[in-house]
Amino acid sequence: MAFTPLNALNAFIAVARRRSFAAAARHLGVSTSALSQSVRQLETRLGVTLLTRTSRTVALTDAGQRLLENAGAAVDQALESLKTVSVRPGEVTGRVRLTVPSTAVTPVLARLLPRFIERHPRVEVEVQVESRFVNIIAEGLDAGIRLSESIERDMVQVRLTEPGRFVVVGAPSYLARRGTPEKPQDLLQHDCICIRSSVHGARYAWELERGKKSWRVPVQGTVTTNDPVLMHALAVAGVGLLYSFEPEVADDLRSGRLRLVLEPYAAAVPGFFLYFPSRAQVSPALRAFVDVAREVAGQSRTRAG
């Protein structure tokens, strides 16, 4: 792997994003030793240490973090530009990399992605589903979807959904067996399907509100998980109460498989937004994705009105 600054920079970015020489080498199609040598030559050329290596881990130094944040997007755009040489006029190619929470999969992506893929079949879409808040610049992503209170103020935001609610629901079989909670404190006497936070590892306290008053209830139950599919299945089976974004359980509420409880205390949220760092850095693929997202969101608001 001949040394050039651009080759070495691309090698460093691949390792930094994956925190692994082996994974980065597979991605680039080179040997691990050649990749390691290229990064080492870059460090020598710059006169700084970019990565700290142990037998099991790779971590960024402060200098490495700065280089990744400042150069990552630019290198991506340069490489993407090379792919557009053979593209027909008006055709969009490239890749859109998204970070999305599980709560946005059904109400947002299930409607948005089919339309986008039909319109732009040569654009690859990579979706990372995770609840933790992600630094999209450092991790080489193009955009994210989150509730607006989770988004940093310097990000461009595009509304995808109307405001919604987080609700508590239970299966008829559970409510017949254990009764219906009437106030937030009653949850402490119920079996709840507990949520394990992927950010700090603790159980999530269910958030409820009414008027200006709010509650954070440290619910208990026999099952704790971070998997929304399992949570939903257990709730329908009557194992316990579930705390969920309302659109995710809308079909179950209509069919009667689940019922709302504590509805006067449902916590309101501003809705989901697509966010990305700067209009000046938007690639053609991301710009096309934003356009389709605006279109789908606008049609949803029209139907709702």
Protein Blocks (a to p, Z undefined) as FASTA:
>chain_A
ZZdfklmmmmmmmmmmnopaklmmmmnopafklmmmmmmmmmmmnopafbdcdfkbccdd
fklmmmmmmmmmmmmmmmmmmmmmmpcehiacddddddddfklmmmmmmmmmmmmmmmmm
mbccdddddfbdcdfklnopabdcddfklpcfkbccddfbdcddddddddfklmmmnopa
fbfklmmmpccdddddfklopacdddddehjbccddddddfbdcfbfklmmmmmmnopac
cdddfklmmmmmmnomaccehklmpccdebjcdddfblklpcfklmmmmmmmmmmmmmmm
mmmZZ
